[in-house]
Amino acid sequence: MEAAWAASRTKKTYLRSKYERLVTRKGKKKALIAIGHKILCAAYHIIKNNEPYKELGYDYFENLKSKTNQVNSYLLKLKALGVEVEIKKI
């Protein structure tokens, strides 16, 4: 857990980004447990496959989903709520 706590305090890393995303939904303690689990899984695979750690970067989640996919996702959610939306590009 101390490694997870330290990872959540580092700047511009994948684990910090993951921690920030989890904290909003699950709270600090559960987010730390999840980050500790991620570290443990990464260590297992690094030792098992004898490969170096690959840092995905702080903006990994931003680049994961394109903006058009996000817009379409929000449009579907609004449509399910019964809201009609017209889109104009700026």
C-alpha positions as CSV (number, residue, x, y, z in Angstrom):
1,M,0.0,0.0,0.0
2,E,2.9,2.3,0.6
3,A,4.0,1.8,-3.0
4,A,0.5,2.7,-4.2
5,W,0.5,5.8,-2.0
6,A,3.8,6.9,-3.4
7,A,2.6,6.2,-7.0
8,S,-0.5,8.3,-6.4
9,R,1.8,11.2,-5.5
10,T,4.1,11.1,-8.5
11,K,3.7,13.6,-11.3
12,K,2.7,12.9,-14.9
13,T,2.5,9.1,-14.6
14,Y,-0.1,6.6,-15.7
15,L,-0.7,5.4,-12.1
16,R,-1.4,9.0,-10.9
17,S,-3.9,9.4,-13.7
18,K,-5.6,6.1,-12.8
19,Y,-5.7,7.1,-9.2
20,E,-7.3,10.4,-9.9
21,R,-10.0,8.7,-12.0
22,L,-10.7,6.1,-9.4
23,V,-10.8,8.5,-6.4
24,T,-13.8,10.4,-7.8
25,R,-15.8,7.2,-8.1
26,K,-14.6,5.0,-5.2
27,G,-12.9,7.1,-2.6
28,K,-9.3,7.4,-1.5
29,K,-8.9,4.0,0.3
30,K,-10.4,1.9,-2.5
31,A,-8.5,3.8,-5.1
32,L,-5.2,3.1,-3.3
33,I,-6.1,-0.6,-3.1
34,A,-6.8,-0.7,-6.8
35,I,-3.4,1.1,-7.6
36,G,-1.6,-1.4,-5.3
37,H,-3.2,-4.2,-7.3
38,K,-2.1,-2.6,-10.6
39,I,1.4,-2.4,-9.3
40,L,1.4,-6.0,-8.1
41,C,0.0,-7.2,-11.5
42,A,2.6,-5.2,-13.3
43,A,5.4,-6.5,-11.2
44,Y,4.2,-10.1,-11.7
45,H,4.2,-9.7,-15.5
46,I,7.6,-7.9,-15.5
47,I,9.2,-10.8,-13.5
48,K,7.3,-13.5,-15.4
49,N,8.1,-12.3,-18.9
50,N,11.4,-10.7,-18.1
51,E,10.4,-7.4,-19.8
52,P,10.9,-3.8,-18.8
53,Y,8.1,-1.6,-17.3
54,K,6.4,0.5,-20.0
55,E,5.1,3.8,-18.7
56,L,1.9,4.7,-20.6
57,G,1.9,8.4,-19.6
58,Y,-0.4,10.7,-17.8
59,D,-2.5,11.5,-20.8
60,Y,-3.2,7.8,-21.6
61,F,-6.9,8.0,-20.8
62,E,-7.3,11.2,-22.7
63,N,-5.9,9.6,-25.9
64,L,-7.8,6.3,-25.4
65,K,-11.1,7.7,-26.4
66,S,-11.4,10.0,-29.3
67,K,-13.5,13.2,-29.1
68,T,-16.0,11.9,-31.6
69,N,-16.5,8.8,-29.6
70,Q,-17.1,10.9,-26.5
71,V,-19.6,13.1,-28.3
72,N,-21.5,10.2,-29.6
73,S,-21.5,8.6,-26.2
74,Y,-23.0,11.7,-24.6
75,L,-25.5,12.1,-27.4
76,L,-26.8,8.6,-26.8
77,K,-27.0,9.3,-23.0
78,L,-29.0,12.5,-23.7
79,K,-31.3,10.7,-26.1
80,A,-32.0,8.0,-23.5
81,L,-33.0,10.8,-21.1
82,G,-35.4,12.2,-23.8
83,V,-33.3,15.3,-24.7
84,E,-33.0,16.3,-28.4
85,V,-29.7,17.9,-29.3
86,E,-28.5,19.7,-32.4
87,I,-24.8,19.7,-33.1
88,K,-22.9,22.6,-34.7
89,K,-19.1,22.6,-35.1
90,I,-17.4,25.8,-34.0
